[in-house]
Amino acid sequence: MTTKKRFIEEIEQDLQRAKNRLKDVQDRGNAAISQYDLDMGYDADFYLRKCPMLQCHVSHYQHELEEATQCGVQQSLFA
């Protein structure tokens, strides 16, 4: 299985988006869930407890970032 190599910045952005989404649902509950999802029966409780997909996204990106930086991060020469 071949996986696409991603820039650390991409992973960090995805991780931050996942954290923001999780916090939004934790803070605002069903108000943060789309009407479509609510109509289909997927409310905040579903995403936070029954199927903790949002937390899984955060965990996935954290693991991906750890893998990408396990040998350290090279500083940019031309910032």
DASUL-V461519 format. One record per helix or strand of 3 or more residues. SS is the DSSP state (H for helix, E for strand). FROM is the first residue (numbers start at 1). TO is the last residue. If there is no record, write none. Layout:
ss=SS from=FROM to=TO
ss=SS from=FROM to=TO
This chain:
ss=H from=8 to=32
ss=H from=35 to=39
ss=H from=44 to=50
ss=H from=53 to=68
